[in-house]
C-alpha cells in the first residue's frame, strides 16, 4: 500500500501542508516501511483555478491508495474518489506523525470535501 501526504517540505519531519491542491510537495510512501519519495507540485501552484484537479491527477499517477492532507476541495475530492483513493482530512503535525495517526486509525476518512472550491 502507498499513501500520499501533502507537505511543505521533503522529509518525514516536515509539516503536513493544510492545502491539498496548492501543497508544495507530496510525500509518497509505504506506511509500514516509511520509504519516502517526494513529488513536486509546482505545476499546480501557479494555476488560477484547477489546482486541486491537477494535484489529484499527480497523486493518482503515483498509484496510491490513500491521501492524507489538511483540507481537500470538492473538485479534487471528486477526482480522487473517482480514482478509488481514500481521502483523510484534518491531518496536522509532521508527515511522520500524520502517517502514524493513519496507521493507528485515528484519522477519519472523509465522506466529502471539507472546504469550498477556491479555498486558499
BELBEL-V294777 format. One record per residue. RES is the residue in three letters. PHI is phi as a letter, one per 30 degrees, with the letter a starting at -180 (999 if undefined). OMEGA is omega in degrees with one decimal (none if undefined). Layout:
res->RES phi->PHI omega->OMEGA
res->RES phi->PHI omega->OMEGA
//
This chain:
res->UNK phi->999 omega->173.9
res->UNK phi->c omega->175.2
res->UNK phi->b omega->173.6
res->UNK phi->c omega->177.0
res->UNK phi->b omega->174.9
res->UNK phi->d omega->-175.1
res->UNK phi->b omega->178.7
res->UNK phi->c omega->-176.0
res->UNK phi->b omega->-170.7
res->UNK phi->c omega->-179.4
res->UNK phi->b omega->176.4
res->UNK phi->d omega->-177.6
res->UNK phi->c omega->176.8
res->UNK phi->d omega->-177.5
res->UNK phi->d omega->168.1
res->UNK phi->d omega->175.2
res->UNK phi->d omega->-178.3
res->UNK phi->d omega->179.6
res->UNK phi->c omega->174.8
res->UNK phi->d omega->-173.7
res->UNK phi->d omega->-178.3
res->UNK phi->c omega->173.5
res->UNK phi->d omega->179.5
res->UNK phi->d omega->-175.7
res->UNK phi->b omega->168.6
res->UNK phi->b omega->173.2
res->UNK phi->d omega->178.9
res->UNK phi->c omega->-177.0
res->UNK phi->a omega->170.3
res->UNK phi->d omega->-175.9
res->UNK phi->d omega->179.7
res->UNK phi->d omega->-176.9
res->UNK phi->d omega->-177.7
res->UNK phi->h omega->173.6
res->UNK phi->d omega->-170.0
res->UNK phi->c omega->166.7
res->UNK phi->b omega->-178.5
res->UNK phi->c omega->179.1
res->UNK phi->c omega->178.0
res->UNK phi->d omega->179.2
res->UNK phi->c omega->-177.4
res->UNK phi->e omega->-176.5
res->UNK phi->d omega->-178.7
res->UNK phi->c omega->-171.0
res->UNK phi->d omega->-176.1
res->UNK phi->c omega->-177.7
res->UNK phi->d omega->177.8
res->UNK phi->d omega->174.1
res->UNK phi->a omega->-179.9
res->UNK phi->i omega->-178.6
res->UNK phi->d omega->-179.5
res->UNK phi->d omega->179.3
res->UNK phi->d omega->178.5
res->UNK phi->d omega->178.4
res->UNK phi->d omega->178.2
res->UNK phi->d omega->178.7
res->UNK phi->d omega->177.0
res->UNK phi->d omega->179.9
res->UNK phi->d omega->178.5
res->UNK phi->e omega->179.9
res->UNK phi->d omega->179.0
res->UNK phi->d omega->176.7
res->UNK phi->h omega->177.3
res->UNK phi->d omega->177.2
res->UNK phi->c omega->-175.6
res->UNK phi->b omega->174.0
res->UNK phi->c omega->175.5
res->UNK phi->c omega->-177.3
res->UNK phi->a omega->174.6
res->UNK phi->d omega->-175.7
res->UNK phi->b omega->-179.8
res->UNK phi->b omega->-179.7
res->UNK phi->d omega->-172.7
res->UNK phi->d omega->-178.2
res->UNK phi->d omega->177.2
res->UNK phi->d omega->-179.9
res->UNK phi->e omega->-179.4
res->UNK phi->d omega->179.0
res->UNK phi->d omega->179.5
res->UNK phi->d omega->-179.6
res->UNK phi->d omega->178.6
res->UNK phi->e omega->179.5
res->UNK phi->d omega->178.5
res->UNK phi->i omega->-180.0
res->UNK phi->c omega->176.9
res->UNK phi->d omega->-178.6
res->UNK phi->c omega->177.9
res->UNK phi->c omega->-178.9
res->UNK phi->c omega->178.7
res->UNK phi->i omega->-179.0
res->UNK phi->d omega->178.3
res->UNK phi->b omega->179.2
res->UNK phi->i omega->-179.5
res->UNK phi->d omega->175.6
res->UNK phi->e omega->179.9
res->UNK phi->e omega->-179.4
res->UNK phi->d omega->179.8
res->UNK phi->d omega->178.5
res->UNK phi->d omega->177.0
res->UNK phi->d omega->176.5
res->UNK phi->d omega->177.1
res->UNK phi->d omega->-179.2
res->UNK phi->d omega->-179.5
res->UNK phi->d omega->-180.0
res->UNK phi->i omega->-178.3
res->UNK phi->c omega->172.1
res->UNK phi->d omega->-177.7
res->UNK phi->c omega->176.6
res->UNK phi->d omega->-178.1
res->UNK phi->d omega->174.8
res->UNK phi->c omega->-176.9
res->UNK phi->a omega->175.2
res->UNK phi->e omega->179.2
res->UNK phi->c omega->174.2
res->UNK phi->b omega->177.1
res->UNK phi->d omega->175.5
res->UNK phi->d omega->179.2
res->UNK phi->i omega->174.9
res->UNK phi->d omega->179.0
res->UNK phi->b omega->none
//
